[in-house]
Amino acid sequence: MERRIRKLFKRMGWFLPLLRPTGLAPRMAAGQQADSNIELGRISRERELGPVLDAIEVPARYVLGSGTSFGSKGDEQDRVRAAVGAVIARNPNIEVSAKVASNHGAILRKDFRAVADAVREVAGTPR
């Protein structure tokens, strides 16, 4: 997967600078973006993130995306999302507030209402 991510960002490297002024790409070189995505994948694994989530002692809500991610293949996203279920089973403070059709990169843009509802749920504020 690491090689695939590097290859993808190397291919996109020529047009990413054109997207920067629109806010659709960060001000990073393609190699830096690849490194960032690889590191994010490593720290979001359940063996890394699980102990952190197990230690949460306040109400927390997930808005879980179900769409495929750009560059993902097969069931990669589903395997990552499956780890959320294991964490929720161990920690009663964490719940899934909503499962939405967007992928993780578009939840705030497309499913902001679900995010707002999750915030209200934790805050105890009625809709």
N, CA, C and O of each residue as an XYZ file, in Angstrom:
508
protein
N       0.829     -1.186      0.000
C       0.000      0.000      0.000
C       0.879      1.258      0.000
O       0.540      2.255     -0.638
N       1.993      1.209      0.708
C       2.876      2.372      0.766
C       3.394      2.742     -0.622
O       3.427      3.916     -0.990
N       3.793      1.739     -1.379
C       4.278      2.012     -2.749
C       3.181      2.620     -3.615
O       3.430      3.523     -4.414
N       1.962      2.111     -3.443
C       0.834      2.626     -4.226
C       0.552      4.084     -3.884
O       0.256      4.882     -4.774
N       0.639      4.440     -2.609
C       0.407      5.830     -2.196
C       1.475      6.741     -2.786
O       1.164      7.809     -3.313
N       2.735      6.321     -2.697
C       3.824      7.137     -3.262
C       3.650      7.319     -4.772
O       3.845      8.415     -5.298
N       3.286      6.246     -5.455
C       3.082      6.305     -6.908
C       1.938      7.256     -7.246
O       2.045      8.049     -8.181
N       0.854      7.179     -6.494
C      -0.303      8.039     -6.735
C       0.068      9.510     -6.579
O      -0.257     10.326     -7.442
N       0.747      9.855     -5.483
C       1.096     11.256     -5.272
C       2.173     11.735     -6.243
O       2.218     12.918     -6.579
N       3.032     10.836     -6.694
C       4.022     11.224     -7.712
C       3.310     11.580     -9.013
O       3.680     12.545     -9.681
N       2.289     10.799     -9.374
C       1.514     11.088    -10.585
C       0.746     12.404    -10.457
O       0.620     13.153    -11.426
N       0.242     12.676     -9.273
C      -0.559     13.891     -9.063
C       0.312     15.133     -8.849
O      -0.196     16.255     -8.866
N       1.595     14.943     -8.652
C       2.491     16.039     -8.314
C       2.483     17.207     -9.278
O       2.697     18.344     -8.856
N       2.246     16.970    -10.549
C       2.302     18.063    -11.521
C       1.098     18.996    -11.431
O       1.229     20.184    -11.727
N      -0.080     18.489    -11.029
C      -1.240     19.374    -10.996
C      -1.652     19.801     -9.581
O      -2.528     20.655     -9.439
N      -1.051     19.239     -8.546
C      -1.392     19.661     -7.183
C      -1.128     21.145     -6.940
O      -1.933     21.796     -6.273
N      -0.021     21.709     -7.460
C       0.179     23.153     -7.259
C      -0.936     24.013     -7.853
O      -1.190     25.117     -7.371
N      -1.598     23.513     -8.893
C      -2.705     24.257     -9.494
C      -3.935     24.266     -8.580
O      -4.746     25.191     -8.632
N      -4.068     23.239     -7.749
C      -5.213     23.134     -6.841
C      -5.021     23.899     -5.535
O      -5.989     24.158     -4.821
N      -3.791     24.258     -5.224
C      -3.514     24.938     -3.948
C      -4.298     26.229     -3.747
O      -4.843     26.434     -2.662
N      -4.380     27.099     -4.733
C      -5.135     28.346     -4.513
C      -6.622     28.123     -4.223
O      -7.269     28.980     -3.621
N      -7.163     26.986     -4.643
C      -8.583     26.704     -4.408
C      -8.821     26.069     -3.040
O      -9.967     25.932     -2.611
N      -7.743     25.682     -2.355
C      -7.879     25.037     -1.060
C      -8.078     23.536     -1.162
O      -8.332     22.882     -0.151
N      -7.969     22.977     -2.355
C      -8.173     21.543     -2.544
C      -6.900     20.725     -2.374
O      -6.949     19.496     -2.409
N      -5.783     21.376     -2.193
C      -4.516     20.678     -1.983
C      -3.686     21.485     -0.993
O      -3.700     22.715     -1.023
N      -2.962     20.793     -0.118
C      -2.128     21.516      0.852
C      -0.874     22.083      0.208
O      -0.517     21.710     -0.910
N      -0.224     22.961      0.899
C       1.027     23.553      0.419
C       2.192     22.652      0.809
O       3.036     23.003      1.634
N       2.205     21.495      0.191
C       3.242     20.501      0.434
C       3.637     19.888     -0.903
O       2.851     19.853     -1.849
N       4.852     19.416     -0.955
C       5.285     18.687     -2.144
C       4.563     17.339     -2.173
O       4.068     16.864     -1.150
N       4.512     16.737     -3.351
C       3.813     15.455     -3.506
C       4.408     14.390     -2.587
O       3.670     13.592     -2.008
N       5.722     14.369     -2.449
C       6.372     13.401     -1.564
C       5.989     13.609     -0.110
O       5.809     12.646      0.636
N       5.863     14.879      0.295
C       5.443     15.174      1.667
C       4.001     14.726      1.903
O       3.675     14.212      2.972
N       3.153     14.919      0.919
C       1.769     14.472      1.050
C       1.696     12.948      1.150
O       0.916     12.407      1.933
N       2.499     12.273      0.366
C       2.541     10.808      0.433
C       3.003     10.363      1.818
O       2.392      9.483      2.424
N       4.083     10.971      2.321
C       4.583     10.630      3.662
C       3.524     10.867      4.725
O       3.358     10.059      5.638
N       2.812     11.971      4.604
C       1.762     12.314      5.559
C       0.642     11.280      5.544
O       0.169     10.865      6.602
N       0.217     10.863      4.363
C      -0.843      9.871      4.243
C      -0.394      8.504      4.754
O      -1.177      7.786      5.376
N       0.836      8.151      4.501
C       1.366      6.871      4.985
C       1.428      6.874      6.509
O       1.031      5.902      7.152
N       1.925      7.964      7.086
C       1.992      8.063      8.543
C       0.609      8.040      9.164
O       0.402      7.392     10.189
N      -0.338      8.736      8.561
C      -1.712      8.735      9.062
C      -2.287      7.320      9.051
O      -2.976      6.923      9.990
N      -2.010      6.566      8.003
C      -2.462      5.183      7.936
C      -1.863      4.331      9.043
O      -2.533      3.463      9.603
N      -0.605      4.582      9.352
C       0.057      3.809     10.411
C      -0.522      4.116     11.787
O      -0.792      3.202     12.565
N      -0.712      5.390     12.089
C      -1.188      5.727     13.440
C      -2.682      5.501     13.612
O      -3.178      5.506     14.739
N      -3.408      5.303     12.514
C      -4.842      5.050     12.652
C      -5.166      3.557     12.753
O      -6.332      3.181     12.868
N      -4.152      2.724     12.711
C      -4.379      1.287     12.922
C      -4.872      1.062     14.342
O      -4.535      1.815     15.256
N      -5.666      0.027     14.515
C      -6.257     -0.212     15.831
C      -5.212     -0.464     16.901
O      -5.407     -0.063     18.049
N      -4.120     -1.108     16.565
C      -3.099     -1.382     17.590
C      -2.418     -0.108     18.074
O      -1.906     -0.066     19.193
N      -2.408      0.931     17.242
C      -1.827      2.219     17.635
C      -2.856      3.134     18.286
O      -2.606      3.731     19.333
N      -4.012      3.230     17.648
C      -5.040      4.164     18.096
C      -5.929      3.578     19.188
O      -6.494      4.322     19.990
N      -6.058      2.261     19.228
C      -6.915      1.596     20.200
C      -6.664      2.005     21.644
O      -7.612      2.374     22.337
N      -5.413      1.954     22.129
C      -5.159      2.348     23.515
C      -5.533      3.803     23.818
O      -5.949      4.122     24.932
N      -5.384      4.668     22.837
C      -5.765      6.073     23.020
C      -7.279      6.185     23.166
O      -7.773      6.877     24.056
N      -8.010      5.503     22.292
C      -9.472      5.541     22.355
C     -10.001      4.832     23.595
O     -11.020      5.238     24.152
N      -9.323      3.785     24.027
C      -9.740      3.082     25.248
C      -9.649      3.991     26.473
O     -10.389      3.802     27.439
N      -8.762      4.960     26.444
C      -8.556      5.843     27.589
C      -9.532      7.023     27.624
O      -9.514      7.801     28.578
N     -10.371      7.170     26.614
C     -11.326      8.289     26.596
C     -12.351      8.096     27.709
O     -12.992      7.049     27.806
N     -12.495      9.112     28.537
C     -13.383      9.040     29.694
C     -14.559     10.002     29.608
O     -15.301     10.157     30.578
N     -14.738     10.641     28.477
C     -15.848     11.571     28.269
C     -16.653     11.099     27.063
O     -16.130     10.357     26.231
N     -17.905     11.511     26.952
C     -18.699     11.087     25.787
C     -18.057     11.540     24.469
O     -17.663     12.696     24.318
N     -17.965     10.620     23.540
C     -17.411     10.918     22.218
C     -18.288     10.237     21.173
O     -18.812      9.148     21.407
N     -18.442     10.875     20.037
C     -19.275     10.331     18.976
C     -18.494     10.282     17.665
O     -17.703     11.175     17.363
N     -18.728      9.239     16.907
C     -18.162      9.079     15.578
C     -19.252      9.361     14.556
O     -20.404      8.967     14.736
N     -18.883     10.037     13.497
C     -19.685     10.076     12.284
C     -18.849      9.282     11.288
O     -17.820      9.751     10.800
N     -19.304      8.099     11.005
C     -18.530      7.137     10.241
C     -18.888      7.225      8.761
O     -20.054      7.104      8.385
N     -17.875      7.435      7.931
C     -18.087      7.462      6.488
C     -18.171      6.048      5.950
O     -17.579      5.131      6.520
N     -18.896      5.861      4.865
C     -18.984      4.540      4.260
C     -18.515      4.547      2.811
O     -18.447      3.493      2.178
N     -18.194      5.709      2.285
C     -17.742      5.803      0.899
C     -16.296      5.388      0.745
O     -15.546      5.343      1.720
N     -15.907      5.085     -0.484
C     -14.518      4.703     -0.742
C     -13.651      5.938     -0.793
O     -14.111      7.025     -1.141
N     -12.410      5.763     -0.448
C     -11.465      6.866     -0.412
C     -10.667      6.895     -1.710
O     -10.425      5.859     -2.330
N     -10.270      8.076     -2.102
C      -9.455      8.244     -3.306
C      -8.163      7.455     -3.142
O      -7.413      7.678     -2.192
N      -7.908      6.553     -4.044
C      -6.685      5.772     -4.000
C      -6.814      4.450     -3.275
O      -5.900      3.629     -3.339
N      -7.920      4.218     -2.586
C      -8.103      2.948     -1.877
C      -8.468      1.855     -2.863
O      -9.053      2.105     -3.916
N      -8.109      0.647     -2.495
C      -8.455     -0.493     -3.331
C      -9.144     -1.547     -2.483
O      -8.802     -1.750     -1.318
N     -10.103     -2.204     -3.076
C     -10.776     -3.311     -2.414
C     -11.450     -2.911     -1.119
O     -12.186     -1.926     -1.059
N     -11.187     -3.690     -0.085
C     -11.851     -3.475      1.195
C     -10.974     -2.750      2.214
O     -11.203     -2.869      3.418
N      -9.983     -2.005      1.752
C      -9.076     -1.315      2.688
C      -9.831     -0.413      3.657
O      -9.566     -0.448      4.859
N     -10.747      0.378      3.168
C     -11.498      1.286      4.040
C     -12.390      0.518      5.001
O     -12.535      0.910      6.159
N     -12.984     -0.563      4.540
C     -13.850     -1.367      5.405
C     -13.064     -1.991      6.548
O     -13.574     -2.107      7.663
N     -11.823     -2.395      6.278
C     -10.993     -2.967      7.349
C     -10.673     -1.921      8.409
O     -10.676     -2.228      9.601
N     -10.398     -0.692      7.991
C     -10.125      0.387      8.944
C     -11.377      0.678      9.766
O     -11.309      0.833     10.985
N     -12.510      0.749      9.090
C     -13.769      1.049      9.791
C     -14.193     -0.059     10.740
O     -14.851      0.210     11.745
N     -13.830     -1.295     10.439
C     -14.180     -2.414     11.309
C     -13.524     -2.275     12.677
O     -14.078     -2.740     13.673
N     -12.371     -1.651     12.743
C     -11.681     -1.463     14.017
C     -12.478     -0.563     14.952
O     -12.360     -0.682     16.171
N     -13.286      0.334     14.399
C     -14.107      1.219     15.226
C     -15.082      0.404     16.068
O     -15.316      0.724     17.234
N     -15.642     -0.632     15.491
C     -16.581     -1.485     16.221
C     -15.949     -2.130     17.436
O     -16.578     -2.220     18.491
N     -14.706     -2.582     17.301
C     -14.006     -3.202     18.429
C     -13.770     -2.195     19.550
O     -13.912     -2.526     20.727
N     -13.413     -0.983     19.188
C     -13.173      0.059     20.194
C     -14.469      0.429     20.900
O     -14.483      0.604     22.119
N     -15.545      0.547     20.153
C     -16.845      0.905     20.736
C     -17.311     -0.171     21.711
O     -17.907      0.136     22.744
N     -17.041     -1.418     21.385
C     -17.434     -2.510     22.277
C     -16.679     -2.451     23.605
O     -17.202     -2.873     24.636
N     -15.459     -1.930     23.582
C     -14.647     -1.864     24.803
C     -14.896     -0.622     25.626
O     -14.741     -0.655     26.847
N     -15.280      0.486     24.987
C     -15.413      1.758     25.702
C     -16.836      2.289     25.553
O     -17.230      2.685     24.456
N     -17.617      2.305     26.639
C     -19.005      2.761     26.548
C     -19.148      4.266     26.309
O     -20.243      4.738     26.001
N     -18.064      5.019     26.446
C     -18.112      6.467     26.204
C     -18.122      6.807     24.721
O     -18.460      7.930     24.347
N     -17.760      5.865     23.885
C     -17.672      6.110     22.443
C     -18.827      5.419     21.740
O     -19.077      4.233     21.955
N     -19.527      6.164     20.903
C     -20.636      5.621     20.124
C     -20.565      6.154     18.694
O     -19.972      7.201     18.433
N     -21.179      5.414     17.779
C     -21.336      5.904     16.407
C     -22.649      6.671     16.363
O     -23.720      6.101     16.572
N     -22.558      7.950     16.094
C     -23.743      8.793     16.018
C     -24.461      8.608     14.686
O     -25.691      8.608     14.629
N     -23.682      8.451     13.615
C     -24.276      8.286     12.284
C     -23.279      7.602     11.368
O     -22.067      7.742     11.528
N     -23.800      6.869     10.417
C     -22.989      6.319      9.332
C     -23.499      6.980      8.064
O     -24.678      6.868      7.728
N     -22.613      7.664      7.364
C     -23.010      8.463      6.207
C     -22.387      7.907      4.931
O     -21.450      7.110      4.974
N     -22.921      8.338      3.808
C     -22.470      7.822      2.510
C     -21.134      8.413      2.064
O     -20.474      7.838      1.199
N     -20.725      9.530      2.624
C     -19.479     10.182      2.210
C     -18.261      9.400      2.680
O     -18.351      8.567      3.583
N     -17.122      9.680      2.055
C     -15.877      9.138      2.584
C     -15.332     10.105      3.625
O     -15.897     11.177      3.841
N     -14.240      9.726      4.265
C     -13.722     10.545      5.363
C     -13.305     11.949      4.923
O     -13.291     12.870      5.740
N     -12.974     12.121      3.676
C     -12.545     13.426      3.197
C     -13.685     14.376      2.881
O     -13.457     15.572      2.702
N     -14.902     13.870      2.809
C     -16.033     14.710      2.410
C     -17.107     14.826      3.482
O     -18.130     15.471      3.253
N     -16.902     14.221      4.642
C     -17.945     14.242      5.679
C     -18.308     15.666      6.082
O     -19.488     16.007      6.149
N     -17.315     16.494      6.350
C     -17.628     17.858      6.792
C     -18.313     18.675      5.709
O     -19.130     19.544      6.012
N     -17.993     18.407      4.463
C     -18.583     19.171      3.364
C     -19.988     18.672      3.007
O     -20.887     19.477      2.760
N     -20.177     17.368      2.979
C     -21.442     16.815      2.512
C     -22.398     16.408      3.630
O     -23.614     16.444      3.445
N     -21.870     16.026      4.770
C     -22.705     15.514      5.853
C     -22.535     16.322      7.132
O     -22.500     15.771      8.232
N     -22.431     17.626      6.971
C     -22.232     18.503      8.118
C     -23.390     18.444      9.105
O     -23.204     18.676     10.300
N     -24.585     18.133      8.609
C     -25.741     18.017      9.522
C     -25.568     16.850     10.488
O     -25.915     16.956     11.664
N     -25.036     15.748      9.995
C     -24.785     14.584     10.859
C     -23.728     14.917     11.908
O     -23.828     14.486     13.057
N     -22.716     15.683     11.509
C     -21.689     16.102     12.461
C     -22.300     17.027     13.507
O     -22.018     16.886     14.697
N     -23.132     17.971     13.076
C     -23.795     18.886     14.013
C     -24.699     18.119     14.974
O     -24.757     18.435     16.163
N     -25.402     17.115     14.461
C     -26.254     16.296     15.322
C     -25.427     15.534     16.353
O     -25.847     15.393     17.501
N     -24.251     15.040     15.952
C     -23.378     14.332     16.894
C     -22.884     15.267     17.993
O     -22.798     14.877     19.158
N     -22.564     16.495     17.618
C     -22.138     17.489     18.616
C     -23.283     17.783     19.582
O     -23.082     17.846     20.795
N     -24.479     17.962     19.038
C     -25.646     18.222     19.891
C     -25.914     17.033     20.822
O     -26.287     17.216     21.981
N     -25.726     15.839     20.313
C     -25.938     14.635     21.111
C     -25.004     14.601     22.333
O     -25.434     14.291     23.444
N     -23.750     14.916     22.114
C     -22.780     14.939     23.213
C     -23.081     16.080     24.167
O     -22.951     15.930     25.382
N     -23.484     17.219     23.622
C     -23.753     18.396     24.454
C     -25.100     18.285     25.186
O     -25.363     19.035     26.126
N     -25.939     17.354     24.753
C     -27.250     17.212     25.372
C     -28.239     18.279     24.951
O     -29.213     18.546     25.654
N     -27.990     18.884     23.810
C     -28.854     19.945     23.283
C     -29.837     19.340     22.286
O     -29.412     18.628     21.377
N     -31.135     19.599     22.425
C     -32.074     19.058     21.438
C     -31.912     19.749     20.093
O     -31.430     20.878     20.013
N     -32.313     19.070     19.065
C     -32.193     19.622     17.713
C     -33.144     20.740     17.479
O     -33.168     21.312     16.389
